[in-house]
Amino acid sequence: MESEWRLDSINNAKTPIELNLIFNPDGKFSKVTAGGTVKGSYTREGRKIVLKSEDSEDNWDILVLTDSVLVVFDNHEKNKAEYKFKK
């Protein structure tokens, strides 16, 4: 079953950025923004998730994962941010 997450906050501050992540059980994902949709594949290994698309690769540490909340930390040298998603 696919799972959809909506970006709620960045570094504990509410954000006006519209970003939805849709994860499919077959290892595919969609990143939906006001500017369009990016599709790619993802893998999850323990407390890490890797999102790969044609133009980027995101490596996130999973801090919280419940039925309704996903909190990840992007440790990329340019970003270094905590993202909170809700269903």
C-alpha positions as CSV (number, residue, x, y, z in Angstrom):
1,M,0.0,0.0,0.0
2,E,1.4,3.4,-0.9
3,S,2.1,5.9,1.9
4,E,1.9,9.7,1.4
5,W,3.6,12.2,3.7
6,R,3.1,16.0,3.7
7,L,6.0,18.4,4.8
8,D,4.9,20.1,8.0
9,S,8.0,21.8,9.3
10,I,11.7,22.4,8.8
11,N,13.9,22.6,11.9
12,N,10.8,22.8,14.1
13,A,9.4,25.9,12.2
14,K,6.2,25.7,10.2
15,T,6.9,26.0,6.5
16,P,4.9,27.3,3.6
17,I,6.8,25.0,1.2
18,E,4.5,22.5,-0.4
19,L,6.1,19.1,-0.6
20,N,4.5,15.6,-0.5
21,L,6.4,12.4,-0.6
22,I,4.6,9.2,-1.8
23,F,6.3,5.9,-1.1
24,N,5.2,2.8,-3.0
25,P,5.9,-0.7,-1.7
26,D,7.8,-1.6,-4.9
27,G,10.6,0.8,-3.9
28,K,9.5,3.7,-6.1
29,F,8.7,7.2,-4.8
30,S,7.3,10.5,-6.0
31,K,8.3,13.9,-4.7
32,V,5.4,16.3,-5.5
33,T,5.9,20.1,-5.3
34,A,4.3,23.2,-6.7
35,G,7.0,23.0,-9.4
36,G,6.2,19.5,-10.5
37,T,6.8,15.9,-9.7
38,V,10.1,14.0,-9.4
39,K,10.1,10.3,-9.5
40,G,12.7,7.9,-8.4
41,S,13.6,4.9,-6.2
42,Y,14.2,4.5,-2.5
43,T,15.8,2.1,-0.1
44,R,15.5,1.9,3.6
45,E,18.2,0.3,5.7
46,G,17.6,0.4,9.4
47,R,17.3,4.0,10.4
48,K,18.4,5.4,7.0
49,I,16.5,6.1,3.9
50,V,18.0,6.9,0.5
51,L,16.0,8.6,-2.3
52,K,17.5,8.5,-5.8
53,S,16.2,10.3,-8.8
54,E,17.7,11.3,-12.1
55,D,19.1,14.6,-10.7
56,S,19.7,13.9,-7.0
57,E,20.4,11.5,-4.2
58,D,19.2,12.3,-0.7
59,N,20.5,10.3,2.3
60,W,18.3,10.9,5.4
61,D,18.6,9.6,9.0
62,I,15.1,8.6,10.3
63,L,14.7,10.2,13.7
64,V,11.0,9.4,14.2
65,L,8.7,7.1,12.3
66,T,5.1,6.4,13.5
67,D,1.8,5.8,11.7
68,S,1.3,9.6,11.4
69,V,4.7,11.3,11.7
70,L,8.0,10.9,9.9
71,V,11.0,13.0,11.0
72,V,14.2,12.8,9.1
73,F,17.6,14.6,9.3
74,D,19.3,15.6,6.1
75,N,23.0,15.5,6.9
76,H,24.1,16.9,3.5
77,E,26.8,19.5,4.0
78,K,24.7,22.2,2.3
79,N,21.3,21.3,3.9
80,K,21.8,19.9,7.5
81,A,18.1,20.2,8.3
82,E,15.4,18.3,10.2
83,Y,12.2,17.7,8.2
84,K,8.9,16.7,9.8
85,F,6.3,15.1,7.6
86,K,2.7,14.2,8.6
87,K,0.2,11.9,6.9
